[in-house]
Amino acid sequence: MNTVYDFTVRDRQGNDVSLSEYQGKVLLKNAALKKYADMNNRFFGDKAYIGWNFKKFLVDREGKVIARFEPTVDMKEVRSAVEAVL
């Protein structure tokens, strides 16, 4: 079974970072996921506006995602969930 520690991501400078460096720690990962706009989004010429969806994933000390937070979730709820895991 995979955990987040099996993955490598890129930092802002484009360097590969193994998430195994964070093994044993609680993580709150903010993931910027590109998604195609739905019918309510504006169209510019023949290109559809591309939206970004910033979801947060709470990861326990074993590397398993234990909660997912939509961008609209109040940060107080996120904070409470993180504090409960710590």
C-alpha positions as CSV (number, residue, x, y, z in Angstrom):
1,M,0.0,0.0,0.0
2,N,1.4,3.4,-1.0
3,T,1.8,6.2,1.4
4,V,2.7,9.9,0.7
5,Y,6.3,8.9,1.6
6,D,6.5,6.9,-1.7
7,F,6.2,10.1,-3.7
8,T,8.5,12.8,-4.9
9,V,7.3,16.3,-5.6
10,R,9.0,19.5,-6.9
11,D,9.7,22.5,-4.8
12,R,9.3,26.1,-6.0
13,Q,12.8,26.0,-7.5
14,G,12.0,22.9,-9.5
15,N,14.1,20.5,-7.3
16,D,12.8,17.0,-6.6
17,V,12.0,16.5,-2.9
18,S,11.2,13.0,-1.6
19,L,8.3,13.1,0.9
20,S,10.1,10.4,2.8
21,E,12.1,13.3,4.3
22,Y,8.9,14.0,6.4
23,Q,8.3,10.5,7.6
24,G,6.9,10.4,11.1
25,K,5.5,13.9,10.9
26,V,1.9,15.1,10.5
27,L,1.6,17.0,7.1
28,L,-0.9,19.4,5.8
29,K,-0.4,19.4,2.0
30,N,-1.9,22.2,-0.1
31,A,-2.4,20.8,-3.5
32,A,-3.0,23.1,-6.5
33,L,-5.0,21.1,-8.9
34,K,-5.6,22.4,-12.4
35,K,-9.1,21.7,-13.6
36,Y,-11.1,22.6,-16.6
37,A,-13.7,25.3,-16.1
38,D,-17.3,24.2,-16.0
39,M,-20.2,25.9,-17.9
40,N,-20.3,28.8,-15.4
41,N,-16.8,30.0,-16.2
42,R,-16.1,32.6,-18.8
43,F,-14.7,31.8,-22.2
44,F,-12.1,33.9,-23.8
45,G,-12.0,33.4,-27.6
46,D,-11.8,29.7,-28.3
47,K,-9.9,29.0,-25.1
48,A,-11.8,28.1,-21.9
49,Y,-10.6,29.8,-18.7
50,I,-8.6,27.3,-16.6
51,G,-9.4,27.3,-12.9
52,W,-7.3,26.3,-10.0
53,N,-8.6,24.2,-7.1
54,F,-6.5,24.4,-3.9
55,K,-7.4,21.4,-1.8
56,K,-5.7,20.5,1.5
57,F,-4.8,17.0,2.5
58,L,-4.1,16.1,6.1
59,V,-1.6,13.2,6.4
60,D,-1.0,11.2,9.6
61,R,2.4,10.1,10.9
62,E,2.2,6.9,9.0
63,G,1.8,8.7,5.6
64,K,-1.9,8.1,5.1
65,V,-4.3,10.8,4.0
66,I,-6.9,11.1,6.8
67,A,-8.8,14.2,5.7
68,R,-9.4,16.2,2.6
69,F,-10.5,19.8,2.8
70,E,-12.1,21.7,-0.1
71,P,-11.0,25.3,-0.7
72,T,-14.3,26.6,0.8
73,V,-13.7,25.0,4.2
74,D,-13.2,27.4,7.1
75,M,-9.6,27.3,8.3
76,K,-10.8,26.9,11.9
77,E,-12.0,23.4,10.9
78,V,-8.7,22.6,9.3
79,R,-6.8,23.8,12.4
80,S,-9.0,21.7,14.7
81,A,-8.3,18.6,12.6
82,V,-4.6,19.2,12.6
83,E,-4.5,19.8,16.3
84,A,-6.5,16.6,16.9
85,V,-3.8,14.6,15.1
86,L,-0.9,16.2,16.8
